Amino acid sequence: MVTNLPAIGTQFLLDAAALAPLIPSLERRGYQVAGPTIRGAAIVYDTLHSLDELPAGWTTEHEAGTYRLKKRADDAWFGFTVGPDSWKRYLHPPEARLFAARRDGQSFQIVEENAEAPRWALVGVRSCELAAIAIQDRVLLGEHYGDVIYEARRRGLFLVAVNCTVNSPTCFCVSMHSAPPAEAGFDLALTELVEGPRHRFLAEAGSRQGAEVLAELGPAEATATDRREAEEAIKKAMGGLQRSMRTAGLREMLYEHFEHPRWEDAAARCLCCGNCTMVCPTCFCTTVEDRSAVDGNGAERLRKWDSCFSENFSYIHGGSVRMSAKSRYRQWLTHKLAAWVDQFGSAGCVGCGRCITWCPAGIDLTKEVAALWEPAGPPRNGGHPAPGPR
């Protein structure tokens, strides 16, 4: 065990080559390691066994409904922004078996799902994604109704954050107060600095476990020049953001504009495909599906991701509550930015821009909110604010 640990909150300097033992160090501690890598034509999150699997020298181009890979002029490991994946699937998996039933003579025996949760170390977690995990903590580790699957996976998590030094045209993290640098919620935080052949990282431990891993990498304490370069790289990236959202009074505005004509305009373009909810790092809606064995000797109950854009999602006895695209789009956006505040104390959006990039119709959340701020004429509900999303 390392005794002289790097001080938590102090920044240290590492050459890129010194980071090579990072994944082996995490694997020795019993973690499965996941991070960004190229699969097909996108940068996704997948299991890593070496830092050589990172998308070195690649970046991404984003716009509403547009995404593509592009070569960089250098070999930066993290010179891109978020893609179609989010870390949500490692903590709140797309499909989870709740229990199974097996025939036992003339009756059935319930078999509880007792598989041990995997211990993940996630490498390359952006500041907005740390904010998203914190939001899901509030939702799924709530003081009244905790989710046991999420809790088991969250308990053993190791987070290696990476501060963004590039931005995407679809990002608006500054508006949602989730912009870098990462300040909390990580075990280890890195800021990448690439200048010609010099490839360095500023590293900071955020927990004792992070300090133990950092100590094994042999860091040197960062100089004031190193720290200033990192700060300037982050500020430059955040200063170049092209999108923003007016958030002061947003909750009240959405409730008051429940019948704004913009909802019809968005609905005319929305395909109700649910892409925005699937790529969102905070959406948590699920459905339950029962499957029976063909031979009748077993059955299982699964929990699967679902979307409020699905007509069946709001089904109750007699039919669905939200039949129109307008009602479903309004439910999603109003819940995300208004009712979420009532339920969990903060908006359910971190400004990552995934919903903009991966909307096949190119619907832009920031533009829709800006349009909703415009006067809608006399309210159709008699002048009384709507109580919340229907």
HELIX and SHEET records of a PDB file:
HELIX    1   1 ALA A   16  LEU A   19  5                                   4    
HELIX    2   2 LEU A   22  ARG A   28  1                                   7    
HELIX    3   3 LEU A   51  GLU A   53  5                                   3    
HELIX    4   4 LYS A   88  LEU A   91  1                                   4    
HELIX    5   5 SER A  127  LEU A  140  1                                  14    
HELIX    6   6 VAL A  148  ARG A  155  1                                   8    
HELIX    7   7 ARG A  208  GLU A  216  1                                   9    
HELIX    8   8 ALA A  224  GLY A  239  1                                  16    
HELIX    9   9 LEU A  250  GLU A  256  1                                   7    
HELIX   10  10 ARG A  262  ARG A  269  1                                   8    
HELIX   11  11 ASN A  275  VAL A  279  1                                   5    
HELIX   12  12 GLU A  311  SER A  314  5                                   4    
HELIX   13  13 ALA A  325  THR A  334  1                                  10    
HELIX   14  14 HIS A  335  ALA A  339  3                                   5    
HELIX   15  15 TRP A  340  PHE A  344  1                                   5    
HELIX   16  16 ARG A  354  THR A  357  1                                   4    
HELIX   17  17 LEU A  365  TRP A  373  1                                   9    
SHEET    1   A 8 ALA A  42  THR A  47  0                                        
SHEET    2   A 8 GLN A  32  ARG A  39 -1                                        
SHEET    3   A 8 TRP A 120  VAL A 125  1                                        
SHEET    4   A 8 PHE A 158  ASN A 163  1                                        
SHEET    5   A 8 LEU A 188  GLU A 195  1                                        
SHEET    6   A 8 ARG A 198  ALA A 205 -1                                        
SHEET    7   A 8 GLN A  11  ASP A  15 -1                                        
SHEET    8   A 8 ALA A 220  GLU A 221 -1                                        
SHEET    1   B 2 TRP A  58  GLU A  63  0                                        
SHEET    2   B 2 THR A  66  LYS A  71 -1                                        
SHEET    1   C 4 SER A 107  GLU A 112  0                                        
SHEET    2   C 4 GLU A  95  ASP A 104 -1                                        
SHEET    3   C 4 GLY A 298  TRP A 305 -1                                        
SHEET    4   C 4 THR A 286  SER A 292 -1                                        
SHEET    1   D 2 TYR A 315  ILE A 316  0                                        
SHEET    2   D 2 GLY A 319  SER A 320 -1                                        
END                                                                             
